[in-house]
Amino acid sequence: MPRVIFHVDMDAFFASIEQRDHPEYLGKPVIVGSPPDRRGVVCAASYEARQFKVRSAMPSRTAGRLCPHGIFVRPRMEVYRAESQEIMKILRAVTPKVERVSVDEAYLEVAELPEGTDTDTALEAAVPVAREIKRRIQEERHLSASVGIASNKFLAKLGSDFQKPNGLTLIREKDKVAFLRPLSVRSIHGVGPVTAQSLTDRGLHTIGDIQDTEMDLSPMVGSWAETLKHRAMGIDDRPVDLSEDRKSISAENTFLDDTDDRPTLRAALKELAADVAETLEKHALAALTVQVKVRYSDFSTLTRQVRLTDPIANTADIYRLACHLLARHQLVTKPLRLIGIGVSTLVPPMREQLLLSI
């Protein structure tokens, strides 16, 4: 069914709120996170700070060296969450079909079109609606947002990133394949560092390379090969998810050949942990339960989990616990067909974690 999808992404949300609430910060490099003299990382950086190559998840000490005149501000998550609720009210005034991805971004299904409708005509007709959303956010909340307009979630997300900050990008159906061609393979959500390296090792550097190749992608990405090819062609049939609460988050990797090779398993676990941590961050969540899943050659499947007293959300902790579970329960006694990591018992991050100190 043809659709019109928006992806609305607030621009440097945490840092922009701090600049709005503290006019003396306007035009200056604001860094939300632990101060540079403490062990911790950056939560968010204003566009002025990004000019010094400061980015989120960077150690605060590194950010301090790169941007010595940066203004370090402790996170105020209760303020950011309250602001997010106001933004979502504006979006729901446009359509009830809103998927809140995190505190600062959401997908909107603006229209579901009858079969045979000219999708590009409908997409173009939606541009004034996107402009109205941006206007209301600017006038009512004194913040800026970038919007991508497309026929599916994958393209809409790429569109919102394309002209940040304060951007508006329409990706027409007739133009989508050409739009995607020059982009890096890392532009496809789900292609992490390990997968990207595997693709580039075989000469697949851009999405255009994936579009053109007749190579079997399974040795590089396993069971995800068909989805990867679809994404490269701008195809994505995922619905806008209207459920409010996530019960769990997981990621899996199916190997082309069953393996018990430790470096291969560690590389896969690191990428899965990073994927789970990224989703937790997007939803402003942490987890009290970590689980590993393995499937053997005979398709028998085992899961083992651990319950924590304090929630975790970062890649290193998730990876460490996954390795611990594999070793403690001796799960790699024979080659694995599949390995996965999941987290559940999802809760808001602890205050200490929000301050990003260790």
Summary of the structure (lengths in Angstrom):
residues: 358
radius of gyration: 21.3
end to end distance: 48.3
largest distance: 63.8
contacts: 1161
relative contact order: 0.12
helix: 42%
strand: 26%
